[in-house]
Amino acid sequence: MRLDQYIASCSGLSRKDAKRAIGTGRVSVDGDIAKSANLKVATGSRITLDDQICQLPGERYLMLNKPAGVVSATKDSDHPTVLDLLPRESGKDLHIAGRLDADTTGLVLLTSDGQWSHRVTSPRRHCEKTYRVTLADTLSAEAIQMLEQGVELRNDPQPTKPAQVRVLSERVIELAITEGRYHQVKRMLAAVGNHVEGLHRESIGAISLDPALAPGQYRELTADEISSVE
């Protein structure tokens, strides 16, 4: 990490102000006044700003209740993103662990921890995602059986892994899957002759969306929620 980026991350200064602090001799590295903003900070270096030790903040883990119309991206020129729902400084260095379509609502996880994010999203981990699905038509017993055995998707050579289906009402089901293919839930229901009219993610692994979070709201994950992703 560059020294100016390190100082900005530790202190809350902008990169411009961090460069200015370095240029005016306010920053030291291992006891020596720093002369270059683009100096690469070595692991274990002792960095001070105005004689105060600078330490990077710990990793961050958030859950967010994504509203419809918001895209799962860090930047988008045409639509609001999940990071736009956070205060500017809160969204710094965060990325999305498990995206949702723009019209899909519910649980989104954001973190600064790349290894933790990989454990959430890696196909090898088979991390279960549970969705509440509103359908155009009642799901037949035959269709449920097909979903629970695995279905063939259009333009996809491999059938899906078995899903778990729980019927909640005439046209609403709960669907749990362990994959993350492109538009997977919508394509699975299309494969059994139905159509998804509403899609809401309720959980990822053992992490369930906090019912106290209104659409657009977020909170930090608890220690137990973080450690549940192994």
N, C-alpha and C positions, 0 to 999 in steps of 0.2 A: 504494500500500500504506500502511495506517495505521502510525504510528510504533511503537505497541506490538507490532504484528505483525512489523514489521521487526526490532525488537530481539529478539523471541522467536526468530525464524528465524536470526538471526546468532549468538545466544549460547547457545541451548538452554534459556533461561529459559521458564517458563510465561507465558502472556499476563498472568495476574494479577501475577506477579513483575515482568514487564516494565513494567506500569503503575505498580507500586510504585517501581521504579527511576526512572521518569520523574518521578513525583510527589515524589521526594526529591532531585531535582536532579542525578542521576548521569548523565543523558543530555544531550548537546549536539548541535545541528544547525547546521552551518556556523559553529561557534564560539560560538553562543548557547545558553544552557541552555534545554532544551525545557520547555514548560509544559503541553502538551496531548498526551494519549496518542493522540487521534484525528487528530493532524496528518497530512496526506498528504505522504509523502516524495517529493520531486521527484527526477527522474533526475539523477545527478551530485552529490547532496548529500553532505556529509561528516558522517557520524554517528559519535559516540563514546559509549562506555559506560565510565565510570570512566577517562576520558582515553585509552581504547584504541579505535582505529578499528574499526568494525563493518562487515563485508562479508558480503553474502549468499553462501551456499554455491553452488557450481556446480550445473548441472542434473544430475539423476540418472537412470540407465538400468539397469534390472534385468531378468533373466530368472528365471522361477519355474517349477518343475515342479508344475503344479496336480494335486492328487489329486481323485478322484471325491467328490462330496458337498459341494464347496466352490464357492460362487457367485462369478461375476466381477462384483463390485460393491464399492463402497467401504463401504457399510453395508447390513445386512440384519438384521431383527429375529428371523428364524426360522432362519437358517443361517449357518455360518461363511463369511467372505469371504476372498479372496486376501490382503487387507491384514491380516487377523487372523493370517496366517502369518508376518508380519514383526514384529520388535520395534517397539514403539509409536512410537519416535522415527524408525525407519527408514522407516516407512510415511507419514510426514508429507509432505503436498503431492504425493504420487504419485497417478497415475491409470492406468487400464488402457488399453493400446493393442491392442485386438483381444480381444474377450471369447470365452469358451467356455461352453457349457451346463454345468449343475451336474454331469451324469454324464459329461462329456467330460474327459479328462485331458491333460496335456502342457504345451507351451510357452505361457506367458503373458508378455507384455512389460509392464513398468510403468515409467513415466517422469514427471518433472516438466516435461518439455519439450513444450509443446503443439504447436509446429510440427512437431517430429519425430514425435509421435504422429499428427498429421494425415497425414503422408506415409505412415505405415504403414497407416492405415485408409481413406484416401480412395479411393472407387471409381475415380476417374480415374487413380490410380497403378497399378492392376492388380498390386498386390503379391501374389506367389504364396504360398499357404499349402499345406503338405503334411501329410496325415493318414495314419495307419495305421488301417485300417478292418477290423474283424472282422465278418463277415457271417453271416446265418442259413443261407444256401445258397451253393453255388459260383456264381460269376459267369460267365455264359455269354459266348461270343465276341460274340454279338449285343448283349448288354447293354454290354459294353466299348466296342463301336463306337458305340453310342448316347451313352454318357457322353463319349466323345472328340469327338463331333460337337455335343453340346449337347442337353439334354433339356428338355421342357416340365414345369414344376412345377404342382402343383395350386393353383388360385387365384392364379396368377401369369401375367400376359400375355406376359412376355418369356421365351424359352428361355434356359437357362444358357449361358455361354460354354464353349467346348470345354475339357474337363478332360484331364489326363494320368493314365493308369492303368497301374500296374505290379503284376502278380500276384506275391505273395510266397509263398503256399501255397494250399491248396485253398479256404479260406474267409477268407483275409486278403489285402487289397490295399493298395497305397499310392495315394492319390488326391491330385492337385495341382490346385487351383483358384485363380482370380484374382479371385473375388468374395467377398462376405461376407453373403449373404442369410440371412434368418432360418432356422435349422435346415437350412442348405443341403445339407450332405452327407447327412443323414438323408433329406431330401426327394428328393434326386437318386437315391439307391439305391431308395427306394420307387417312384420313377417308372419304374424298369426292373424292377420286380417282386421286389425283394429287401428285406431288413430289416437295419438296423445293430444289432449286438449290443454292439459296443465301438468307441469312437472316441478316438484319441490324436493330438494335434497334434505333429508332429515339427519343423516349421520354419516360419518366416515370412521370406520373401525369402531372403537369404543367412545368416540367423541360425538355427542349429540348436540344439535343446535339448541342453545339455551332459549327456552320459551319466553323468557323475559326480554329478549332482544326483538325490537320492532324492526321491520324492513329498513335497511340502511344503517342499523346500529351494530356495534362491535364490542368485544371485551377481550381482555387477555385470557389465555388458557390457564387453567390451574396446573399445579405441578403433577397431579395425578393424570390429567388429560395429556400432558406432554409426554409423560413416561409410558403411557399406554401404547404409543407407537414405537415398537421395538424393531 
